[in-house]
Amino acid sequence: MRRDLLSAEELAAALPGIPEWRVADGRLRRTVVCPSFRDAIELVRRVADIAEELDHHPDIDIRYRTVHLTLWTHDRGGVTEFDLEAARRIDRLLAAGAGDG
């Protein structure tokens, strides 16, 4: 997987494949509202499993039932293929029902 920063064109081309994510401040962001606080914590735990598997860790902010996820490659200062792969895996996790109770 490439650790080079993605160009604006590459990032724009990738976004349709991860439609729940948006780009803000050079980072991929997604917000998930869970049914309960416990569900939000479980979602964070399962995202942590993905992060450990990839050795690529998102910034996570939890506010009651709302989980804000931010992906960017810290040592590169922007979005790389690692971030896209993490977003895809998180999307698959959510599609399978994580965070839904």
A tleap script that builds the chain and sets N, CA, C and O, in Angstrom:
source leaprc.protein.ff14SB
mol = sequence {
  NMET ARG ARG ASP LEU LEU SER ALA GLU GLU
  LEU ALA ALA ALA LEU PRO GLY ILE PRO GLU
  TRP ARG VAL ALA ASP GLY ARG LEU ARG ARG
  THR VAL VAL CYS PRO SER PHE ARG ASP ALA
  ILE GLU LEU VAL ARG ARG VAL ALA ASP ILE
  ALA GLU GLU LEU ASP HIE HIE PRO ASP ILE
  ASP ILE ARG TYR ARG THR VAL HIE LEU THR
  LEU TRP THR HIE ASP ARG GLY GLY VAL THR
  GLU PHE ASP LEU GLU ALA ALA ARG ARG ILE
  ASP ARG LEU LEU ALA ALA GLY ALA GLY ASP
  CGLY
}
set mol.1.N position { 0.843 -1.174 0.000 }
set mol.1.CA position { 0.000 0.000 0.000 }
set mol.1.C position { 0.894 1.245 0.000 }
set mol.1.O position { 1.911 1.298 0.691 }
set mol.2.N position { 0.498 2.220 -0.773 }
set mol.2.CA position { 1.282 3.460 -0.873 }
set mol.2.C position { 1.158 4.300 0.384 }
set mol.2.O position { 0.078 4.447 0.958 }
set mol.3.N position { 2.282 4.842 0.792 }
set mol.3.CA position { 2.274 5.777 1.916 }
set mol.3.C position { 2.486 7.206 1.431 }
set mol.3.O position { 2.662 8.122 2.234 }
set mol.4.N position { 2.469 7.392 0.105 }
set mol.4.CA position { 2.582 8.745 -0.443 }
set mol.4.C position { 1.252 9.460 -0.265 }
set mol.4.O position { 0.191 8.836 -0.259 }
set mol.5.N position { 1.324 10.770 -0.120 }
set mol.5.CA position { 0.092 11.556 -0.079 }
set mol.5.C position { -0.657 11.397 -1.385 }
set mol.5.O position { -0.060 11.386 -2.461 }
set mol.6.N position { -1.972 11.273 -1.282 }
set mol.6.CA position { -2.798 11.217 -2.478 }
set mol.6.C position { -2.975 12.621 -3.039 }
set mol.6.O position { -3.111 13.590 -2.293 }
set mol.7.N position { -2.972 12.714 -4.350 }
set mol.7.CA position { -3.235 14.005 -4.985 }
set mol.7.C position { -4.720 14.328 -4.819 }
set mol.7.O position { -5.516 13.453 -4.479 }
set mol.8.N position { -5.080 15.557 -5.054 }
set mol.8.CA position { -6.488 15.961 -4.983 }
set mol.8.C position { -7.318 15.148 -5.967 }
set mol.8.O position { -8.455 14.783 -5.667 }
set mol.9.N position { -6.765 14.863 -7.126 }
set mol.9.CA position { -7.480 14.078 -8.137 }
set mol.9.C position { -7.674 12.636 -7.680 }
set mol.9.O position { -8.753 12.069 -7.855 }
set mol.10.N position { -6.633 12.038 -7.093 }
set mol.10.CA position { -6.740 10.659 -6.601 }
set mol.10.C position { -7.759 10.565 -5.468 }
set mol.10.O position { -8.546 9.620 -5.406 }
set mol.11.N position { -7.738 11.534 -4.593 }
set mol.11.CA position { -8.683 11.538 -3.482 }
set mol.11.C position { -10.110 11.720 -3.985 }
set mol.11.O position { -11.020 11.029 -3.528 }
set mol.12.N position { -10.311 12.632 -4.910 }
set mol.12.CA position { -11.650 12.851 -5.484 }
set mol.12.C position { -12.151 11.586 -6.171 }
set mol.12.O position { -13.337 11.268 -6.091 }
set mol.13.N position { -11.265 10.866 -6.841 }
set mol.13.CA position { -11.655 9.629 -7.525 }
set mol.13.C position { -12.018 8.528 -6.530 }
set mol.13.O position { -12.838 7.664 -6.842 }
set mol.14.N position { -11.420 8.547 -5.343 }
set mol.14.CA position { -11.670 7.511 -4.339 }
set mol.14.C position { -12.938 7.761 -3.527 }
set mol.14.O position { -13.541 6.810 -3.029 }
set mol.15.N position { -13.349 9.001 -3.385 }
set mol.15.CA position { -14.477 9.330 -2.506 }
set mol.15.C position { -15.799 8.649 -2.866 }
set mol.15.O position { -16.544 8.296 -1.952 }
set mol.16.N position { -16.133 8.445 -4.143 }
set mol.16.CA position { -17.385 7.732 -4.427 }
set mol.16.C position { -17.423 6.314 -3.840 }
set mol.16.O position { -18.501 5.773 -3.597 }
set mol.17.N position { -16.262 5.720 -3.617 }
set mol.17.CA position { -16.204 4.392 -3.022 }
set mol.17.C position { -16.386 4.389 -1.515 }
set mol.17.O position { -16.605 3.336 -0.915 }
set mol.18.N position { -16.297 5.557 -0.904 }
set mol.18.CA position { -16.501 5.712 0.544 }
set mol.18.C position { -17.415 6.923 0.771 }
set mol.18.O position { -16.993 7.915 1.366 }
set mol.19.N position { -18.668 6.841 0.296 }
set mol.19.CA position { -19.539 8.029 0.244 }
set mol.19.C position { -19.906 8.644 1.585 }
set mol.19.O position { -20.332 9.798 1.619 }
set mol.20.N position { -19.759 7.927 2.684 }
set mol.20.CA position { -20.094 8.487 3.992 }
set mol.20.C position { -18.968 9.355 4.552 }
set mol.20.O position { -19.143 10.031 5.566 }
set mol.21.N position { -17.821 9.332 3.889 }
set mol.21.CA position { -16.667 10.092 4.343 }
set mol.21.C position { -16.596 11.400 3.578 }
set mol.21.O position { -17.005 11.483 2.419 }
set mol.22.N position { -16.070 12.424 4.245 }
set mol.22.CA position { -15.844 13.707 3.591 }
set mol.22.C position { -14.415 14.130 3.866 }
set mol.22.O position { -13.773 13.636 4.793 }
set mol.23.N position { -13.932 15.037 3.062 }
set mol.23.CA position { -12.599 15.586 3.274 }
set mol.23.C position { -12.749 16.973 3.887 }
set mol.23.O position { -13.470 17.825 3.366 }
set mol.24.N position { -12.061 17.181 4.996 }
set mol.24.CA position { -12.039 18.494 5.649 }
set mol.24.C position { -10.659 18.675 6.263 }
set mol.24.O position { -10.150 17.784 6.944 }
set mol.25.N position { -10.074 19.808 6.024 }
set mol.25.CA position { -8.746 20.115 6.572 }
set mol.25.C position { -7.708 19.062 6.197 }
set mol.25.O position { -6.816 18.760 6.989 }
set mol.26.N position { -7.821 18.500 4.991 }
set mol.26.CA position { -6.849 17.519 4.532 }
set mol.26.C position { -6.958 16.167 5.200 }
set mol.26.O position { -6.001 15.392 5.209 }
set mol.27.N position { -8.133 15.880 5.765 }
set mol.27.CA position { -8.349 14.618 6.469 }
set mol.27.C position { -9.688 14.016 6.064 }
set mol.27.O position { -10.613 14.732 5.682 }
set mol.28.N position { -9.781 12.690 6.150 }
set mol.28.CA position { -11.056 12.015 5.934 }
set mol.28.C position { -11.824 12.014 7.248 }
set mol.28.O position { -11.263 11.721 8.304 }
set mol.29.N position { -13.114 12.345 7.176 }
set mol.29.CA position { -13.927 12.412 8.387 }
set mol.29.C position { -15.276 11.728 8.169 }
set mol.29.O position { -15.880 11.810 7.100 }
set mol.30.N position { -15.716 11.056 9.219 }
set mol.30.CA position { -17.040 10.446 9.214 }
set mol.30.C position { -17.598 10.508 10.624 }
set mol.30.O position { -16.875 10.320 11.603 }
set mol.31.N position { -18.890 10.774 10.712 }
set mol.31.CA position { -19.589 10.789 11.992 }
set mol.31.C position { -20.627 9.684 11.982 }
set mol.31.O position { -21.357 9.508 11.006 }
set mol.32.N position { -20.686 8.940 13.080 }
set mol.32.CA position { -21.643 7.847 13.227 }
set mol.32.C position { -22.424 8.085 14.517 }
set mol.32.O position { -21.836 8.291 15.579 }
set mol.33.N position { -23.746 8.055 14.416 }
set mol.33.CA position { -24.602 8.161 15.600 }
set mol.33.C position { -25.107 6.757 15.919 }
set mol.33.O position { -25.772 6.121 15.101 }
set mol.34.N position { -24.784 6.294 17.103 }
set mol.34.CA position { -25.143 4.948 17.543 }
set mol.34.C position { -26.414 4.999 18.389 }
set mol.34.O position { -26.778 6.062 18.891 }
set mol.35.N position { -27.091 3.864 18.550 }
set mol.35.CA position { -28.320 3.847 19.337 }
set mol.35.C position { -28.128 4.162 20.823 }
set mol.35.O position { -29.035 4.687 21.469 }
set mol.36.N position { -26.951 3.842 21.363 }
set mol.36.CA position { -26.711 4.067 22.786 }
set mol.36.C position { -25.230 4.356 23.017 }
set mol.36.O position { -24.396 4.166 22.132 }
set mol.37.N position { -24.930 4.816 24.220 }
set mol.37.CA position { -23.540 5.053 24.591 }
set mol.37.C position { -22.740 3.754 24.536 }
set mol.37.O position { -21.620 3.736 24.025 }
set mol.38.N position { -23.307 2.677 25.057 }
set mol.38.CA position { -22.613 1.377 25.017 }
set mol.38.C position { -22.317 0.951 23.579 }
set mol.38.O position { -21.241 0.417 23.307 }
set mol.39.N position { -23.252 1.177 22.659 }
set mol.39.CA position { -23.020 0.848 21.258 }
set mol.39.C position { -21.887 1.690 20.677 }
set mol.39.O position { -21.081 1.202 19.885 }
set mol.40.N position { -21.835 2.945 21.075 }
set mol.40.CA position { -20.759 3.815 20.603 }
set mol.40.C position { -19.408 3.308 21.097 }
set mol.40.O position { -18.435 3.288 20.343 }
set mol.41.N position { -19.351 2.904 22.353 }
set mol.41.CA position { -18.107 2.365 22.902 }
set mol.41.C position { -17.723 1.072 22.186 }
set mol.41.O position { -16.546 0.849 21.903 }
set mol.42.N position { -18.687 0.233 21.896 }
set mol.42.CA position { -18.408 -1.013 21.170 }
set mol.42.C position { -17.895 -0.714 19.765 }
set mol.42.O position { -16.981 -1.382 19.282 }
set mol.43.N position { -18.474 0.279 19.113 }
set mol.43.CA position { -17.980 0.676 17.795 }
set mol.43.C position { -16.512 1.108 17.890 }
set mol.43.O position { -15.689 0.697 17.072 }
set mol.44.N position { -16.194 1.921 18.868 }
set mol.44.CA position { -14.813 2.368 19.042 }
set mol.44.C position { -13.895 1.175 19.265 }
set mol.44.O position { -12.796 1.130 18.713 }
set mol.45.N position { -14.331 0.213 20.064 }
set mol.45.CA position { -13.520 -0.982 20.311 }
set mol.45.C position { -13.255 -1.747 19.020 }
set mol.45.O position { -12.138 -2.206 18.779 }
set mol.46.N position { -14.282 -1.881 18.197 }
set mol.46.CA position { -14.121 -2.629 16.943 }
set mol.46.C position { -13.298 -1.854 15.926 }
set mol.46.O position { -12.558 -2.458 15.149 }
set mol.47.N position { -13.410 -0.534 15.914 }
set mol.47.CA position { -12.539 0.280 15.055 }
set mol.47.C position { -11.092 0.135 15.534 }
set mol.47.O position { -10.171 0.101 14.719 }
set mol.48.N position { -10.893 0.050 16.841 }
set mol.48.CA position { -9.548 -0.147 17.382 }
set mol.48.C position { -8.944 -1.460 16.889 }
set mol.48.O position { -7.743 -1.527 16.627 }
set mol.49.N position { -9.761 -2.500 16.762 }
set mol.49.CA position { -9.274 -3.774 16.223 }
set mol.49.C position { -8.764 -3.594 14.791 }
set mol.49.O position { -7.704 -4.107 14.432 }
set mol.50.N position { -9.526 -2.865 13.983 }
set mol.50.CA position { -9.104 -2.584 12.600 }
set mol.50.C position { -7.802 -1.797 12.611 }
set mol.50.O position { -6.878 -2.107 11.860 }
set mol.51.N position { -7.730 -0.790 13.453 }
set mol.51.CA position { -6.532 0.052 13.524 }
set mol.51.C position { -5.304 -0.764 13.903 }
set mol.51.O position { -4.233 -0.581 13.325 }
set mol.52.N position { -5.451 -1.644 14.852 }
set mol.52.CA position { -4.322 -2.478 15.261 }
set mol.52.C position { -3.903 -3.424 14.139 }
set mol.52.O position { -2.713 -3.638 13.909 }
set mol.53.N position { -4.880 -3.981 13.452 }
set mol.53.CA position { -4.589 -4.891 12.336 }
set mol.53.C position { -3.803 -4.169 11.238 }
set mol.53.O position { -2.856 -4.722 10.679 }
set mol.54.N position { -4.200 -2.940 10.938 }
set mol.54.CA position { -3.534 -2.166 9.887 }
set mol.54.C position { -2.283 -1.441 10.402 }
set mol.54.O position { -1.473 -0.965 9.608 }
set mol.55.N position { -2.128 -1.357 11.718 }
set mol.55.CA position { -1.103 -0.515 12.342 }
set mol.55.C position { -1.219 0.908 11.801 }
set mol.55.O position { -0.236 1.549 11.430 }
set mol.56.N position { -2.462 1.366 11.776 }
set mol.56.CA position { -2.788 2.703 11.279 }
set mol.56.C position { -3.996 3.189 12.074 }
set mol.56.O position { -5.084 2.627 11.952 }
set mol.57.N position { -3.815 4.214 12.876 }
set mol.57.CA position { -4.776 4.552 13.915 }
set mol.57.C position { -5.493 5.867 13.650 }
set mol.57.O position { -4.853 6.892 13.417 }
set mol.58.N position { -6.825 5.839 13.686 }
set mol.58.CA position { -7.602 7.064 13.477 }
set mol.58.C position { -7.644 7.914 14.742 }
set mol.58.O position { -7.360 7.442 15.843 }
set mol.59.N position { -8.002 9.166 14.553 }
set mol.59.CA position { -8.372 10.007 15.676 }
set mol.59.C position { -9.857 9.738 15.926 }
set mol.59.O position { -10.661 9.743 14.994 }
set mol.60.N position { -10.204 9.510 17.167 }
set mol.60.CA position { -11.586 9.177 17.528 }
set mol.60.C position { -12.043 10.115 18.633 }
set mol.60.O position { -11.359 10.298 19.640 }
set mol.61.N position { -13.208 10.702 18.425 }
set mol.61.CA position { -13.822 11.573 19.422 }
set mol.61.C position { -15.223 11.031 19.660 }
set mol.61.O position { -15.999 10.869 18.719 }
set mol.62.N position { -15.544 10.752 20.908 }
set mol.62.CA position { -16.865 10.228 21.234 }
set mol.62.C position { -17.584 11.224 22.134 }
set mol.62.O position { -17.040 11.714 23.124 }
set mol.63.N position { -18.819 11.504 21.755 }
set mol.63.CA position { -19.693 12.408 22.506 }
set mol.63.C position { -21.022 11.692 22.691 }
set mol.63.O position { -21.869 11.699 21.797 }
set mol.64.N position { -21.201 11.083 23.837 }
set mol.64.CA position { -22.389 10.301 24.164 }
set mol.64.C position { -22.581 9.197 23.131 }
set mol.64.O position { -21.841 8.214 23.171 }
set mol.65.N position { -23.535 9.305 22.211 }
set mol.65.CA position { -23.770 8.251 21.213 }
set mol.65.C position { -23.121 8.554 19.874 }
set mol.65.O position { -23.221 7.751 18.946 }
set mol.66.N position { -22.459 9.694 19.756 }
set mol.66.CA position { -21.907 10.133 18.480 }
set mol.66.C position { -20.396 9.911 18.459 }
set mol.66.O position { -19.672 10.351 19.352 }
set mol.67.N position { -19.947 9.220 17.423 }
set mol.67.CA position { -18.528 8.919 17.253 }
set mol.67.C position { -18.036 9.652 16.017 }
set mol.67.O position { -18.568 9.467 14.922 }
set mol.68.N position { -17.017 10.484 16.197 }
set mol.68.CA position { -16.393 11.198 15.088 }
set mol.68.C position { -15.069 10.497 14.781 }
set mol.68.O position { -14.216 10.352 15.656 }
set mol.69.N position { -14.909 10.072 13.546 }
set mol.69.CA position { -13.698 9.380 13.112 }
set mol.69.C position { -12.933 10.272 12.146 }
set mol.69.O position { -13.519 10.861 11.237 }
set mol.70.N position { -11.637 10.367 12.344 }
set mol.70.CA position { -10.789 11.157 11.458 }
set mol.70.C position { -9.601 10.304 11.058 }
set mol.70.O position { -8.894 9.757 11.905 }
set mol.71.N position { -9.394 10.202 9.755 }
set mol.71.CA position { -8.285 9.425 9.211 }
set mol.71.C position { -7.339 10.330 8.447 }
set mol.71.O position { -7.757 11.116 7.597 }
set mol.72.N position { -6.082 10.209 8.756 }
set mol.72.CA position { -5.024 10.872 8.001 }
set mol.72.C position { -3.715 10.251 8.454 }
set mol.72.O position { -3.593 9.770 9.581 }
set mol.73.N position { -2.759 10.269 7.576 }
set mol.73.CA position { -1.466 9.677 7.889 }
set mol.73.C position { -0.616 10.762 8.543 }
set mol.73.O position { -0.090 11.650 7.873 }
set mol.74.N position { -0.497 10.671 9.846 }
set mol.74.CA position { 0.138 11.714 10.645 }
set mol.74.C position { 1.542 12.061 10.154 }
set mol.74.O position { 1.880 13.237 10.020 }
set mol.75.N position { 2.363 11.038 9.885 }
set mol.75.CA position { 3.748 11.323 9.499 }
set mol.75.C position { 3.885 11.844 8.074 }
set mol.75.O position { 4.964 12.283 7.677 }
set mol.76.N position { 2.796 11.801 7.297 }
set mol.76.CA position { 2.802 12.349 5.937 }
set mol.76.C position { 2.043 13.669 5.853 }
set mol.76.O position { 2.192 14.421 4.890 }
set mol.77.N position { 1.227 13.944 6.873 }
set mol.77.CA position { 0.506 15.209 6.921 }
set mol.77.C position { -0.679 15.282 5.981 }
set mol.77.O position { -1.058 16.369 5.544 }
set mol.78.N position { -1.272 14.133 5.662 }
set mol.78.CA position { -2.436 14.134 4.784 }
set mol.78.C position { -2.951 12.727 4.560 }
set mol.78.O position { -2.626 11.809 5.314 }
set mol.79.N position { -3.756 12.560 3.519 }
set mol.79.CA position { -4.428 11.298 3.241 }
set mol.79.C position { -3.579 10.441 2.300 }
set mol.79.O position { -3.083 10.908 1.274 }
set mol.80.N position { -3.429 9.165 2.688 }
set mol.80.CA position { -2.724 8.180 1.872 }
set mol.80.C position { -3.655 6.989 1.625 }
set mol.80.O position { -4.795 6.967 2.091 }
set mol.81.N position { -3.154 6.020 0.896 }
set mol.81.CA position { -3.921 4.801 0.635 }
set mol.81.C position { -4.255 4.078 1.940 }
set mol.81.O position { -5.287 3.411 2.021 }
set mol.82.N position { -3.413 4.195 2.950 }
set mol.82.CA position { -3.708 3.579 4.252 }
set mol.82.C position { -5.022 4.123 4.824 }
set mol.82.O position { -5.800 3.375 5.415 }
set mol.83.N position { -5.260 5.401 4.650 }
set mol.83.CA position { -6.494 6.009 5.164 }
set mol.83.C position { -7.707 5.503 4.404 }
set mol.83.O position { -8.752 5.228 4.993 }
set mol.84.N position { -7.561 5.382 3.086 }
set mol.84.CA position { -8.670 4.852 2.290 }
set mol.84.C position { -8.994 3.420 2.688 }
set mol.84.O position { -10.165 3.054 2.799 }
set mol.85.N position { -7.966 2.609 2.902 }
set mol.85.CA position { -8.202 1.220 3.305 }
set mol.85.C position { -8.867 1.159 4.678 }
set mol.85.O position { -9.776 0.357 4.889 }
set mol.86.N position { -8.428 1.986 5.600 }
set mol.86.CA position { -9.065 2.016 6.925 }
set mol.86.C position { -10.526 2.439 6.797 }
set mol.86.O position { -11.394 1.852 7.442 }
set mol.87.N position { -10.807 3.443 5.979 }
set mol.87.CA position { -12.188 3.897 5.771 }
set mol.87.C position { -13.037 2.776 5.189 }
set mol.87.O position { -14.168 2.562 5.627 }
set mol.88.N position { -12.506 2.064 4.214 }
set mol.88.CA position { -13.261 0.939 3.615 }
set mol.88.C position { -13.581 -0.125 4.666 }
set mol.88.O position { -14.701 -0.631 4.723 }
set mol.89.N position { -12.605 -0.456 5.482 }
set mol.89.CA position { -12.824 -1.484 6.511 }
set mol.89.C position { -13.823 -1.013 7.559 }
set mol.89.O position { -14.663 -1.793 8.006 }
set mol.90.N position { -13.744 0.227 7.948 }
set mol.90.CA position { -14.716 0.770 8.904 }
set mol.90.C position { -16.111 0.745 8.279 }
set mol.90.O position { -17.081 0.400 8.953 }
set mol.91.N position { -16.220 1.101 7.016 }
set mol.91.CA position { -17.519 1.056 6.334 }
set mol.91.C position { -18.077 -0.361 6.308 }
set mol.91.O position { -19.271 -0.560 6.529 }
set mol.92.N position { -17.224 -1.349 6.040 }
set mol.92.CA position { -17.694 -2.747 6.051 }
set mol.92.C position { -18.162 -3.143 7.437 }
set mol.92.O position { -19.170 -3.835 7.578 }
set mol.93.N position { -17.446 -2.714 8.456 }
set mol.93.CA position { -17.836 -2.992 9.833 }
set mol.93.C position { -19.217 -2.395 10.121 }
set mol.93.O position { -20.081 -3.057 10.697 }
set mol.94.N position { -19.410 -1.159 9.720 }
set mol.94.CA position { -20.691 -0.500 9.953 }
set mol.94.C position { -21.821 -1.134 9.135 }
set mol.94.O position { -22.952 -1.231 9.610 }
set mol.95.N position { -21.518 -1.559 7.919 }
set mol.95.CA position { -22.523 -2.214 7.083 }
set mol.95.C position { -22.962 -3.543 7.716 }
set mol.95.O position { -24.096 -3.984 7.532 }
set mol.96.N position { -22.052 -4.165 8.457 }
set mol.96.CA position { -22.367 -5.435 9.124 }
set mol.96.C position { -23.138 -5.207 10.419 }
set mol.96.O position { -23.531 -6.170 11.077 }
set mol.97.N position { -23.359 -3.951 10.795 }
set mol.97.CA position { -24.195 -3.671 11.955 }
set mol.97.C position { -23.478 -3.189 13.185 }
set mol.97.O position { -24.124 -2.999 14.216 }
set mol.98.N position { -22.178 -2.981 13.142 }
set mol.98.CA position { -21.483 -2.469 14.329 }
set mol.98.C position { -22.011 -1.077 14.654 }
set mol.98.O position { -22.202 -0.248 13.764 }
set mol.99.N position { -22.239 -0.839 15.909 }
set mol.99.CA position { -22.750 0.450 16.341 }
set mol.99.C position { -24.257 0.556 16.293 }
set mol.99.O position { -24.821 1.605 16.603 }
set mol.100.N position { -24.928 -0.554 15.895 }
set mol.100.CA position { -26.391 -0.542 15.787 }
set mol.100.C position { -27.088 -1.237 16.967 }
set mol.100.O position { -28.315 -1.331 17.001 }
set mol.101.N position { -26.316 -1.707 17.905 }
set mol.101.CA position { -26.949 -2.317 19.064 }
set mol.101.C position { -27.015 -3.771 19.028 }
set mol.101.O position { -27.530 -4.389 19.959 }
savepdb mol mol.pdb
quit
